[in-house]
């Protein structure tokens, strides 16, 4: 039996060394781009969902907040929720770790090859507005807050958190790490004595699969995507034989 394995591992971290940005003010270093990976966004930190009006009244909130809306953490502790309560994230959709592993084996006339690939230390904002203008993820409305379900794990439909582009929060940031069985092929080479009289030197049958399995935490959208709205053609699972 012949066996071989080849692996690769990449770790790459970037950091903004200097940014001539407008001073945020004393005590607001958590908003600076300097010292943070390029492209890292500012997000409100969600610490829960308002259950009822008494809950809304008990904690600082944006104007117009209602039961079922996310609770944004009062980061600076001034009793108000505004743009200064956003925190710069330290991860982006560009992974810091990328890896792969190729395995090959041969035994008698059988052969097999497997390719794994994956990434780690990346985050993706998986979000689609829940309204009447288009499609949205079922998981965004399953177990959502309603007057009859005040302990729902998702915000109410139509809340101000639907304005994700304006009020970006870490509620929708998902771990984009994954391990994918990218390719697998199994073949069998027929004995040469069967074809010698026909002038055929080699005959091999094979079956292969592409994008066979992905292990990830996002589930609803490809973790390798550059955006999480699902408005792209997904990865395709392909089977070949020959």
Helices and strands as residue ranges (DSSP letters): E 2-11, G 29-31, E 42-43, E 46-49, H 53-57, E 70-72, G 83-85, E 87-88, E 97-107, E 110-120, E 123-125, H 138-141, G 160-162, G 170-172, E 173-175, E 178-189, G 192-194, G 196-198, E 204-216, E 238-241
